[in-house]
Amino acid sequence: MITRNVEVIVPPKEPHYVGDGFRVHNFIPSAYRLDMKRMDPFIMMDYNSKFYFPPSETPRGVGVHPHRGFETVTIAYKGKVAHHDSSGGGGIIAEGDVQWMTAASGVLHKEYHEENFSKQGGDFQMVQLWVNLPATYKMSKPKYQGISHENMEKVALPDNSGIVEVIAGSYQNAKGSATTFSPLHLLNARLNKSGKANFDFPKSYNTALLVIEGSIKINGTEQVPTDHFALFENNGTAFNIEALENAVVLILSGEPLNEPIATHGPFVMNTKQEIIQAIDDFNNGKFGTLND
Ligand code: MN
């Protein structure tokens, strides 16, 4: 077991709005050293740090838009999101829940603050992560995996350190709730003050974490404050974190796909030709229909 060192700690960039309902700091791919190649298979991460939205009769959010070629993973820490898509599907992602949407060959959807949350207003905190699909699965059938907080696999840590929620992949002997198309781990560590957790992922896996609440120390040396992102080197496998106060930490680690990436907004494919095809298909209504 060789220690995996921190490569860089990345502070949140100035936030921008996605639609009018998501006030996000982009980490992947626009932050220093967090481009799609380096973070492969994680190609996008927007983080709505905790932000109070005042009551609104009209739910804030982002209108109808397409996705093709990857998966969107929405992790709700505070507040509620409602979504609707062109297949007639829809649902609510509430606090603690995760929605794993495989856009694959293509969906049209819209994402809004859930109606009652919107009317009451409140703190809103979310992560949206895009996970790239291997070329063979980019044009497969879209699907959803809704993972409620209640049903999420959880591992209790020793010494009252807290718990690790296994969203996907595994932690110790626990298997994650979501199935994935390439090997990856997505975990939420909810630690009590002074709580510790150990992680061990193959060296080649691109590995990072985001501190959602509180602050932590990595490997006993690197301090990471709230809303900061830490990228690990690929020089070892194991690292540990310690909560300096009650903390919530999102941990991601994935085997790189090492395939060419061609991207245009909400389309992430392997070649420019496939991007042109995606734009064409979108313009020709092949993603279905959905009213605003
Ligand atoms: Mn979307």
Residues whose N, C-alpha, C, O or C-beta is under 5 A from the ligand:
A	BS01	MN	none
